[in-house]
Amino acid sequence: MLEVVQQPDGRYAVRDIGGRSLDDVLAVFDTQREADEWMLSRTLTDEGADTGLGIMKPGAGERIT
């Protein structure tokens, strides 16, 4: 799970709070809006790429009859 947190220097970091360590910083931005947009994009990309279930989706190369 990702979260946006403000750092002591006023910048915003996107952290992976489900990662291996408590301080898994994935990216740092000057504004909260930039951080939120990056986090949303990353989340949507990750969810679209891997459902974790191993299910083939129609249009992914298989033929539906």
C-alpha positions as CSV (number, residue, x, y, z in Angstrom):
1,M,0.0,0.0,0.0
2,L,1.3,3.4,-0.9
3,E,0.9,6.7,1.1
4,V,2.0,10.3,0.7
5,V,3.8,11.8,3.6
6,Q,5.3,15.3,4.1
7,Q,8.9,15.3,5.0
8,P,10.6,17.7,7.4
9,D,12.0,19.7,4.5
10,G,8.5,20.4,3.2
11,R,8.7,18.0,0.2
12,Y,6.4,15.0,-0.2
13,A,7.4,11.4,-0.4
14,V,5.5,8.4,-1.6
15,R,6.2,5.5,0.6
16,D,5.4,1.8,0.3
17,I,4.1,1.0,3.8
18,G,3.6,-2.7,2.9
19,G,7.2,-3.1,1.9
20,R,10.1,-4.8,3.6
21,S,11.1,-1.8,5.7
22,L,9.2,1.1,7.2
23,D,11.1,3.7,5.1
24,D,10.6,2.4,1.6
25,V,10.5,5.8,-0.2
26,L,9.6,5.3,-3.9
27,A,9.7,8.9,-5.0
28,V,10.0,12.5,-3.7
29,F,8.1,15.5,-5.0
30,D,7.9,19.3,-4.4
31,T,4.1,19.4,-4.1
32,Q,1.5,17.1,-2.6
33,R,-0.4,17.2,-5.9
34,E,2.5,15.8,-7.8
35,A,2.9,13.0,-5.2
36,D,-0.8,12.2,-5.3
37,E,-0.8,12.0,-9.1
38,W,2.3,9.8,-9.2
39,M,0.8,7.5,-6.6
40,L,-2.5,7.2,-8.4
41,S,-0.7,6.5,-11.7
42,R,1.5,3.9,-10.1
43,T,-1.4,2.2,-8.4
44,L,-3.5,2.0,-11.6
45,T,-0.5,0.7,-13.6
46,D,0.3,-2.0,-11.0
47,E,-3.3,-3.1,-10.7
48,G,-3.7,-3.3,-14.4
49,A,-0.5,-5.3,-14.9
50,D,-1.0,-7.9,-12.3
51,T,-4.2,-9.1,-10.5
52,G,-2.2,-11.7,-8.5
53,L,-4.8,-14.3,-9.5
54,G,-3.2,-15.6,-12.7
55,I,-6.5,-15.1,-14.6
56,M,-6.2,-14.5,-18.3
57,K,-8.4,-11.6,-19.5
58,P,-10.2,-11.6,-22.8
59,G,-8.1,-9.8,-25.4
60,A,-4.8,-10.9,-23.8
61,G,-4.1,-13.3,-26.6
62,E,-6.7,-16.0,-26.0
63,R,-9.6,-16.7,-28.3
64,I,-13.1,-16.7,-27.0
65,T,-15.6,-19.0,-28.7
